[in-house]
Amino acid sequence: MLKDEIRRLAKEKNAVIMAHYYVDGEVQDLADFIGDSLALAQQAAKTDADIIVLCGVHFMGETAAILCPDKKVLVPDTAATCSLAESCPADEFKAFVEAHPGHTVVSYVNTTAATKAVTDVVVTSSNARQIVESLPEDAKIIFGPDQNLGAYISDITGRKMLLWNGACHVHARFSVEKILELKAQHPQAKVLVHPECKGPVVKLADKVGSTAALLKYAIADEATEFIVATESGILHEMQKKAPEKTFIPAPPEMPMDESGNARSCSCNECEYMKMVTLEKVYACLRDEQPVVTVDPEIAEKAIRPIERMLDISQRLGL
């Protein structure tokens, strides 16, 4: 079986397979470690494996490569990019930062290495609030690239931040109306929302949090039904950890075709994450390709805000 071959190769090559919650369930089941962006970065920083197979999108491979310059970092598909990272080109973000001197630059982990290189501290949805609150109260802050996450953090911390105009194409498409329709059908269900969603969707939530936080809440809470407004890959782990509960993926807004007619779409899935398949995991481990490389000059600058994030997270027990 393909899974057996992948495991055999991983053992033979001293490779660790890490997967994000948003990739296909069969890839999650194969992985040695699954987690959100913060957990993957923390795990990469401490692994003793010779090879890291990062099953996620490209910026996650870059982060692992920056943290582990002595290890070979592989990604199953280099075309698996991130709409949020793509919404913040490094040269444009650098010009934006230079146009607003005196600001502390806080960048979401969903960015390229080159964007991280012009950043003071990186954050994830798991630690953004705590890291922003750890900055001096009078600090002027630039937050990028996710304007929805930035607006949410600004609201709950009271910090006024200059926001970059970027968004995740998956989380930005969730529909208030369709969530309300689901809520009417399942009145006892609690609504779980990722903070990358738009403000009106966030306001519907019983719990707002990162994928890891939503998973933890779903397992521990007494409710038995949940409407989940984040990439639907997380439902696989939710169902595994709480098989007696019901998890309902929140639908996206219905897009229109060129004729103005509504068409069905599984837009609550990230097509980039779903590019990671068992076949590609096997091929990349077998051939030890493609390897993620980061320009040494960029890596030297980008590692500082990443390590600052990891240090603050460790100090705060995150």
C-alpha positions as CSV (number, residue, x, y, z in Angstrom):
1,M,0.0,0.0,0.0
2,L,1.1,3.6,-0.7
3,K,0.8,4.5,3.0
4,D,3.1,1.6,4.0
5,E,5.6,2.7,1.3
6,I,5.6,6.3,2.6
7,R,6.1,5.1,6.2
8,R,8.9,2.8,5.1
9,L,10.7,5.6,3.2
10,A,10.3,8.0,6.1
11,K,11.9,5.5,8.5
12,E,14.7,4.7,6.1
13,K,15.5,8.4,5.5
14,N,14.9,9.7,9.0
15,A,12.1,11.9,7.7
16,V,9.2,13.4,9.7
17,I,5.9,14.1,8.0
18,M,4.1,17.2,9.2
19,A,0.6,18.1,8.1
20,H,-1.7,21.1,8.5
21,Y,-5.3,20.5,9.6
22,Y,-6.5,21.8,6.2
23,V,-5.0,19.0,4.0
24,D,-7.0,15.9,3.0
25,G,-7.8,13.6,5.9
26,E,-5.9,10.7,4.5
27,V,-2.7,12.8,4.5
28,Q,-3.5,13.9,8.1
29,D,-3.8,10.3,9.1
30,L,-0.4,9.5,7.7
31,A,1.4,12.3,9.3
32,D,3.7,12.0,12.3
33,F,2.5,15.4,13.5
34,I,-0.5,17.5,12.6
35,G,-1.2,21.1,13.7
36,D,-1.9,24.7,12.9
37,S,0.8,27.1,11.7
38,L,2.2,27.8,15.1
39,A,2.4,24.2,16.1
40,L,4.1,23.3,12.8
41,A,6.7,26.0,13.3
42,Q,7.3,24.9,16.9
43,Q,7.6,21.3,15.9
44,A,10.0,22.1,13.0
45,A,12.2,24.1,15.3
46,K,12.8,21.1,17.6
47,T,12.7,18.0,15.3
48,D,15.8,15.8,15.1
49,A,14.8,14.4,11.7
50,D,17.1,14.8,8.7
51,I,14.2,15.5,6.3
52,I,10.9,17.4,6.9
53,V,8.0,16.7,4.6
54,L,5.7,19.7,5.1
55,C,2.2,18.8,3.9
56,G,0.6,22.3,3.6
57,V,1.2,25.3,1.5
58,H,4.5,26.8,0.4
59,F,5.0,29.5,3.0
60,M,4.9,26.7,5.7
61,G,7.7,25.0,3.9
62,E,9.6,28.2,3.8
63,T,9.2,28.8,7.6
64,A,10.5,25.3,8.3
65,A,13.4,25.8,6.0
66,I,14.3,29.1,7.7
67,L,14.1,27.5,11.1
68,C,16.0,24.4,10.1
69,P,18.8,25.4,7.7
70,D,20.7,22.1,8.4
71,K,17.7,20.0,7.3
72,K,16.2,19.2,4.0
73,V,12.6,20.5,3.8
74,L,10.4,19.0,1.1
75,V,6.9,20.1,0.0
76,P,4.7,17.7,-2.1
77,D,3.7,20.5,-4.5
78,T,5.4,23.9,-4.9
79,A,2.3,25.2,-6.7
80,A,0.4,24.9,-3.4
81,T,0.5,28.6,-2.6
82,C,-1.6,30.7,-0.3
83,S,-4.0,33.5,-1.4
84,L,-3.3,35.5,1.7
85,A,0.5,35.3,1.1
86,E,-0.1,36.2,-2.5
87,S,-2.1,39.3,-1.5
88,C,1.0,40.8,0.1
89,P,3.8,41.1,-2.4
90,A,7.1,41.7,-0.5
91,D,8.1,44.7,-2.6
92,E,4.7,46.5,-2.1
93,F,4.6,45.7,1.6
94,K,8.2,47.0,2.0
95,A,7.2,50.2,0.3
96,F,4.1,50.4,2.6
97,V,6.3,50.0,5.7
98,E,8.8,52.6,4.5
99,A,6.0,55.0,3.9
100,H,5.0,54.7,7.6
101,P,8.2,55.0,9.7
102,G,8.1,54.4,13.4
103,H,5.7,51.5,13.3
104,T,6.2,48.0,14.7
105,V,5.5,45.7,11.8
106,V,3.4,42.6,12.8
107,S,3.0,40.1,10.0
108,Y,0.8,37.1,9.9
109,V,2.6,33.8,9.4
110,N,0.7,33.4,6.1
111,T,3.3,35.4,4.2
112,T,6.3,34.7,2.0
113,A,9.8,34.7,3.5
114,A,10.5,37.9,1.7
115,T,7.6,39.6,3.4
116,K,8.7,38.2,6.8
117,A,12.1,39.8,6.1
118,V,10.6,43.3,6.5
119,T,8.7,42.3,9.7
120,D,9.5,42.9,13.4
121,V,7.4,40.0,14.7
122,V,5.4,37.2,13.1
123,V,2.1,36.1,14.6
124,T,-0.4,33.3,14.0
125,S,-4.1,33.2,14.7
126,S,-3.2,31.3,17.9
127,N,-1.0,34.0,19.4
128,A,-1.8,37.3,17.6
129,R,-3.7,38.7,20.4
130,Q,-1.1,38.0,23.1
131,I,1.8,39.2,20.9
132,V,0.0,42.5,20.1
133,E,-0.8,42.9,23.7
134,S,2.9,42.3,24.6
135,L,3.9,45.4,22.7
136,P,4.1,48.8,24.4
137,E,0.7,50.4,24.8
138,D,1.8,53.4,22.8
139,A,3.4,51.4,20.0
140,K,2.3,52.3,16.5
141,I,1.6,49.1,14.7
142,I,1.3,47.9,11.1
143,F,-0.6,44.6,10.8
144,G,-0.6,42.6,7.6
145,P,-1.6,41.0,5.5
146,D,-5.0,39.8,6.8
147,Q,-7.3,42.8,7.3
148,N,-10.0,40.7,8.9
149,L,-7.7,39.1,11.5
150,G,-6.2,42.6,12.1
151,A,-9.6,44.2,12.6
152,Y,-10.6,41.4,15.0
153,I,-7.3,41.8,17.0
154,S,-7.7,45.6,17.0
155,D,-11.3,45.2,18.3
156,I,-10.5,42.8,21.2
157,T,-7.3,44.5,22.3
158,G,-8.3,48.1,21.8
159,R,-5.0,48.7,19.8
160,K,-5.4,50.9,16.8
161,M,-3.4,49.3,13.9
162,L,-2.6,50.3,10.4
163,L,-4.0,47.3,8.4
164,W,-2.7,45.9,5.1
165,N,-5.6,45.2,2.7
166,G,-5.3,41.4,2.3
167,A,-7.6,38.5,2.9
168,C,-7.8,34.7,2.7
169,H,-10.0,33.7,-0.2
170,V,-11.6,30.8,1.7
171,H,-12.4,32.6,4.9
172,A,-13.6,35.8,3.2
173,R,-16.3,33.9,1.4
174,F,-18.3,32.5,4.3
175,S,-21.9,33.7,4.2
176,V,-23.8,35.2,7.1
177,E,-27.1,34.4,5.6
178,K,-26.2,30.7,5.0
179,I,-24.9,30.4,8.6
180,L,-28.1,31.8,9.9
181,E,-30.1,29.4,7.8
182,L,-28.0,26.5,9.3
183,K,-28.5,27.9,12.7
184,A,-32.3,27.9,12.2
185,Q,-32.1,24.3,11.2
186,H,-29.8,23.4,14.1
187,P,-30.8,25.8,16.9
188,Q,-28.7,24.0,19.5
189,A,-25.5,24.1,17.4
190,K,-22.7,26.3,18.4
191,V,-20.9,28.4,15.8
192,L,-17.1,28.2,15.5
193,V,-15.4,30.9,13.5
194,H,-11.8,31.5,12.5
195,P,-10.8,35.2,12.9
196,E,-9.8,35.4,9.3
197,C,-13.5,35.6,8.5
198,K,-15.2,38.9,7.9
199,G,-16.6,40.9,10.9
200,P,-20.3,40.1,10.4
201,V,-19.4,36.3,10.4
202,V,-17.3,36.7,13.5
203,K,-20.2,38.3,15.3
204,L,-22.2,35.1,14.9
205,A,-19.6,33.0,16.7
206,D,-19.9,31.2,20.0
207,K,-16.2,30.7,19.8
208,V,-13.6,32.6,17.7
209,G,-10.2,31.1,17.4
210,S,-7.4,29.4,15.4
211,T,-8.0,25.9,14.0
212,A,-6.3,24.5,17.1
213,A,-8.4,26.6,19.4
214,L,-11.6,25.6,17.6
215,L,-10.6,21.9,17.8
216,K,-9.9,22.1,21.5
217,Y,-13.2,24.0,22.2
218,A,-15.2,21.5,20.1
219,I,-13.8,18.5,22.1
220,A,-14.3,20.1,25.5
221,D,-17.6,21.9,25.1
222,E,-20.8,20.2,26.2
223,A,-22.6,21.0,22.9
224,T,-23.1,18.1,20.5
225,E,-23.5,20.1,17.3
226,F,-21.2,22.7,15.8
227,I,-21.3,24.8,12.7
228,V,-17.7,25.3,11.6
229,A,-16.7,28.4,9.7
230,T,-13.1,27.6,8.7
231,E,-11.5,25.5,6.0
232,S,-13.4,22.2,6.1
233,G,-10.2,20.0,6.5
234,I,-10.4,20.6,10.3
235,L,-13.6,18.6,10.5
236,H,-11.7,15.4,9.9
237,E,-9.7,15.8,13.1
238,M,-12.8,17.2,15.0
239,Q,-14.7,14.1,14.0
240,K,-11.8,11.8,15.0
241,K,-11.4,13.4,18.4
242,A,-15.2,13.7,19.1
243,P,-17.0,11.0,17.1
244,E,-20.2,11.4,19.1
245,K,-20.6,15.0,18.0
246,T,-21.9,16.5,14.7
247,F,-19.8,19.0,12.8
248,I,-21.4,21.0,10.0
249,P,-19.3,22.9,7.5
250,A,-20.5,26.5,7.1
251,P,-21.2,27.2,3.4
252,P,-19.7,30.0,1.4
253,E,-21.5,32.7,-0.4
254,M,-22.8,31.3,-3.7
255,P,-20.6,32.6,-6.5
256,M,-22.0,33.6,-9.9
257,D,-20.9,32.4,-13.3
258,E,-20.3,34.7,-16.3
259,S,-24.1,34.7,-17.0
260,G,-25.0,35.8,-13.5
261,N,-26.3,32.4,-12.6
262,A,-25.6,30.9,-9.2
263,R,-23.3,27.9,-9.3
264,S,-22.3,25.4,-6.7
265,C,-18.8,25.6,-5.3
266,S,-16.8,23.9,-2.5
267,C,-15.2,27.3,-1.6
268,N,-15.0,26.4,2.0
269,E,-12.1,24.2,0.9
270,C,-8.7,25.6,0.1
271,E,-7.8,24.3,-3.4
272,Y,-4.1,24.8,-2.6
273,M,-4.2,22.7,0.5
274,K,-6.1,20.0,-1.4
275,M,-3.2,19.8,-3.9
276,V,-1.3,17.8,-1.3
277,T,-2.1,14.1,-2.0
278,L,-0.6,10.8,-0.8
279,E,0.8,10.2,-4.3
280,K,2.7,13.5,-4.1
281,V,3.9,12.9,-0.6
282,Y,5.3,9.5,-1.8
283,A,7.0,11.0,-4.8
284,C,8.6,13.9,-3.0
285,L,9.9,11.6,-0.3
286,R,11.1,9.0,-2.8
287,D,12.9,11.6,-5.0
288,E,13.7,14.1,-2.2
289,Q,12.2,16.8,-4.4
290,P,11.0,19.5,-4.5
291,V,13.3,21.0,-1.9
292,V,12.3,24.4,-0.4
293,T,15.1,26.9,-0.5
294,V,15.2,30.4,0.8
295,D,17.7,33.0,-0.2
296,P,20.3,33.2,2.6
297,E,20.0,37.0,2.9
298,I,16.2,36.8,3.2
299,A,16.4,33.9,5.6
300,E,18.8,35.8,7.9
301,K,16.3,38.6,8.1
302,A,13.2,36.5,8.2
303,I,14.3,34.2,11.0
304,R,14.4,37.1,13.5
305,P,10.6,37.9,13.6
306,I,9.9,34.1,13.5
307,E,12.1,33.4,16.5
308,R,10.7,36.4,18.3
309,M,7.2,34.9,17.9
310,L,8.4,31.5,19.2
311,D,10.2,33.1,22.1
312,I,7.1,35.2,23.1
313,S,4.8,32.2,22.6
314,Q,7.1,30.0,24.9
315,R,7.2,32.7,27.5
316,L,3.4,33.1,27.5
317,G,2.9,29.3,27.5
318,L,1.2,29.2,24.1
